[in-house]
Amino acid sequence: MEKNESKILIFGGTGYIGSYMVKASIKLGHPTYVFSRPNSNNTEILDQLRSMGAIVVQGILDDHEKLVSILKEVDVVISVLPYPQVLDQLKIVDAIKVAGNIKRFLPSDFGVEEDRVSPLPPFEAFLEKKRKIRRAIEAANIPYTFVSANCFGAYFVNYLLRPFDHNQEITVYGTGEAKALLNYEEDIGIFTLKVATDPRTENRVVIYRPPGNVITQLELISMWEKKTGKTFERVHIPEEEIVTLSQTLPDPQNIPVSILHSVFIKGATTNFDLGEDDIEASSLYPDLKWTTIDELLDIFLQNPPKSANAAFE
Ligand SMILES: NC(=O)c1ccc[n+]([C@@H]2O[C@H](COP(=O)([O-])OP(=O)(O)OC[C@H]3O[C@@H](n4cnc5c(N)ncnc54)[C@H](OP(=O)(O)O)[C@@H]3O)[C@@H](O)[C@H]2O)c1
């Protein structure tokens, strides 16, 4: 364990990506606080994180006084609250303003670079809420780092390949030729804790775009076929059908199809160039290794990460 003094508070630390963040924070030696609701159902993971050394603080986002007192105990705040709670982060912003001691706030972004994409309307409305939080943080002069982590790797390997289904068919969105970035969640945890405490990333957007983690759906399927020795039938859903679904499905079911369109048809995680002013995480820490997609599929062969469904309501 490295010695590291910054105290880290994580909102949503018992959640899907949150538990990777908490474990990374503990691994890097930070005193790590997990904010969790008193009525949380996530007792098993809470017990696990506690046994690893996390300090669990119970509260609700509406309890401003309690939020302020918890914030006064820590230095850095990471929020990995789910999408339905994105606007609730305004309560964290208000409490950070009053506490006055927070050295860095990372709001719950962790997807496409939301200030540089224009997706279909349902995903646009989703991102607009996340942008609203970014703008509130800037307006309040809170030191921040905004993270574009791109696709959670194990989450999307499970979603696209459905290895747990043992199906002969794999659905391909569009032609399957757009390039997407898949980053393993353990790496997202470690790199997020690195950028959260790095002076170079203060008031900057950091993009997680390791060169070895770019892949198309068709390449991913071929790689999985080689590893498993199986052959899969590729069942394409044409782009027009996905656009129609985004227009006809009720809210919020129209959001996931719009995300698939943006990422796996339009290439939203790879289709803009990074300039000299951009901060890309793998070049920031050249000595830290990213798990490649090939290695991630090996993990799926040995000890498959559980599938998950992000919350949209
Ligand atoms: N890039 C990608 O591929 C990708 C994929 C999925 C998600 N994401 C993003 O990652 C972020 C986190 O999503 P996630 O799926 O990891 O979240 P999650 O697992 O659904 O939830 C995280 C935690 O939030 C807490 N929570 C839920 N409702 C709450 C409420 N009303 N008040 C306070 N806390 C509440 C819960 O903690 P307690 O029960 O302990 O209170 C829960 O464990 C989001 O920004 C999401 O958009 C990105």
Ligand as a Chemical Component Dictionary entry (heavy atoms), coordinates in Angstrom:
data_LIG
# 
_chem_comp.id                   LIG 
_chem_comp.type                 NON-POLYMER 
_chem_comp.pdbx_formal_charge   0 
_chem_comp.three_letter_code    LIG 
# 
loop_
_chem_comp_atom.comp_id 
_chem_comp_atom.atom_id 
_chem_comp_atom.alt_atom_id 
_chem_comp_atom.type_symbol 
_chem_comp_atom.charge 
_chem_comp_atom.model_Cartn_x 
_chem_comp_atom.model_Cartn_y 
_chem_comp_atom.model_Cartn_z 
_chem_comp_atom.pdbx_ordinal 
LIG N1  N1  N 0  -19.386 4.448 -19.247 1  
LIG C1  C1  C 0  -20.135 3.400 -19.057 2  
LIG O1  O1  O 0  -20.038 2.388 -19.750 3  
LIG C2  C2  C 0  -21.139 3.433 -17.921 4  
LIG C3  C3  C 0  -21.908 2.296 -17.644 5  
LIG C4  C4  C 0  -22.773 2.347 -16.544 6  
LIG C5  C5  C 0  -22.870 3.513 -15.773 7  
LIG N2  N2  N 1  -22.116 4.602 -16.116 8  
LIG C6  C6  C 0  -22.149 5.850 -15.297 9  
LIG O2  O2  O 0  -21.503 5.581 -14.047 10 
LIG C7  C7  C 0  -22.099 6.352 -12.999 11 
LIG C8  C8  C 0  -22.502 5.426 -11.839 12 
LIG O3  O3  O 0  -23.447 4.470 -12.311 13 
LIG P1  P1  P 0  -23.590 3.000 -11.637 14 
LIG O4  O4  O 0  -24.386 2.189 -12.619 15 
LIG O5  O5  O -1 -22.245 2.515 -11.188 16 
LIG O6  O6  O 0  -24.493 3.379 -10.365 17 
LIG P2  P2  P 0  -25.357 2.366 -9.463  18 
LIG O7  O7  O 0  -24.608 1.107 -9.287  19 
LIG O8  O8  O 0  -26.752 2.240 -10.036 20 
LIG O9  O9  O 0  -25.551 3.179 -8.104  21 
LIG C9  C9  C 0  -24.509 3.651 -7.297  22 
LIG C10 C10 C 0  -24.976 3.893 -5.875  23 
LIG O10 O10 O 0  -25.753 5.089 -5.781  24 
LIG C11 C11 C 0  -26.427 5.095 -4.544  25 
LIG N3  N3  N 0  -27.790 5.656 -4.715  26 
LIG C12 C12 C 0  -28.789 5.164 -5.488  27 
LIG N4  N4  N 0  -29.886 5.948 -5.357  28 
LIG C13 C13 C 0  -29.562 6.943 -4.471  29 
LIG C14 C14 C 0  -30.257 8.047 -3.919  30 
LIG N5  N5  N 0  -31.539 8.276 -4.205  31 
LIG N6  N6  N 0  -29.588 8.859 -3.060  32 
LIG C15 C15 C 0  -28.304 8.620 -2.738  33 
LIG N7  N7  N 0  -27.596 7.564 -3.217  34 
LIG C16 C16 C 0  -28.219 6.757 -4.076  35 
LIG C17 C17 C 0  -26.500 3.636 -4.064  36 
LIG O11 O11 O 0  -25.720 3.563 -2.868  37 
LIG P3  P3  P 0  -26.344 3.154 -1.425  38 
LIG O12 O12 O 0  -27.328 2.043 -1.671  39 
LIG O13 O13 O 0  -25.138 2.685 -0.665  40 
LIG O14 O14 O 0  -26.951 4.376 -0.853  41 
LIG C18 C18 C 0  -25.869 2.862 -5.224  42 
LIG O15 O15 O 0  -25.103 1.760 -4.794  43 
LIG C19 C19 C 0  -23.276 7.100 -13.650 44 
LIG O16 O16 O 0  -22.833 8.401 -14.001 45 
LIG C20 C20 C 0  -23.554 6.315 -14.925 46 
LIG O17 O17 O 0  -24.108 7.121 -15.966 47 
LIG C21 C21 C 0  -21.246 4.581 -17.154 48 
# 
loop_
_chem_comp_bond.comp_id 
_chem_comp_bond.atom_id_1 
_chem_comp_bond.atom_id_2 
_chem_comp_bond.value_order 
_chem_comp_bond.pdbx_ordinal 
LIG N1  C1  SING 1  
LIG C1  O1  DOUB 2  
LIG C1  C2  SING 3  
LIG C2  C3  SING 4  
LIG C2  C21 DOUB 5  
LIG C3  C4  DOUB 6  
LIG C4  C5  SING 7  
LIG C5  N2  DOUB 8  
LIG N2  C6  SING 9  
LIG N2  C21 SING 10 
LIG C6  O2  SING 11 
LIG C6  C20 SING 12 
LIG O2  C7  SING 13 
LIG C7  C8  SING 14 
LIG C7  C19 SING 15 
LIG C8  O3  SING 16 
LIG O3  P1  SING 17 
LIG P1  O4  DOUB 18 
LIG P1  O5  SING 19 
LIG P1  O6  SING 20 
LIG O6  P2  SING 21 
LIG P2  O7  DOUB 22 
LIG P2  O8  SING 23 
LIG P2  O9  SING 24 
LIG O9  C9  SING 25 
LIG C9  C10 SING 26 
LIG C10 O10 SING 27 
LIG C10 C18 SING 28 
LIG O10 C11 SING 29 
LIG C11 N3  SING 30 
LIG C11 C17 SING 31 
LIG N3  C12 SING 32 
LIG N3  C16 SING 33 
LIG C12 N4  DOUB 34 
LIG N4  C13 SING 35 
LIG C13 C14 SING 36 
LIG C13 C16 DOUB 37 
LIG C14 N5  SING 38 
LIG C14 N6  DOUB 39 
LIG N6  C15 SING 40 
LIG C15 N7  DOUB 41 
LIG N7  C16 SING 42 
LIG C17 O11 SING 43 
LIG C17 C18 SING 44 
LIG O11 P3  SING 45 
LIG P3  O12 DOUB 46 
LIG P3  O13 SING 47 
LIG P3  O14 SING 48 
LIG C18 O15 SING 49 
LIG C19 O16 SING 50 
LIG C19 C20 SING 51 
LIG C20 O17 SING 52 
# 
